Amino acid sequence: MSDLAKELGAGTLTSEQVGAITHAWLDLSTSQEQFESLSDWVLDSIAPDIGHLAIACRDSVKELEDAFPFLLEGVEDE
């Protein structure tokens, strides 16, 4: 775990919890990138609900980054 993670209270989380948060953040970030790469035509015509998923992913990524700033620095294995 990085020093920043420890300073921000992540030291109270188990390594499994930090790993789960980190993996969820990475998955959501990747999903967000994929949704953003789709054209507006795809979003509007073929799968309009994907736009809602894109917004949900973006918002969840932001919430995780706000709650766990160590994600922006990176998490090292102990």
Sequence and secondary structure as in RCSB ss.txt:
>XXXX:A:sequence
MSDLAKELGAGTLTSEQVGAITHAWLDLSTSQEQFESLSDWVLDSIAPDIGHLAIACRDSVKELEDAFPFLLEGV
EDE
>XXXX:A:secstr
  HHHHHTTGGGS HHHHHHHHHHHHHHHHHHHHHHHS HHIIIII HHHHHHHHHHHHHHHHHHHH THHHH  
   
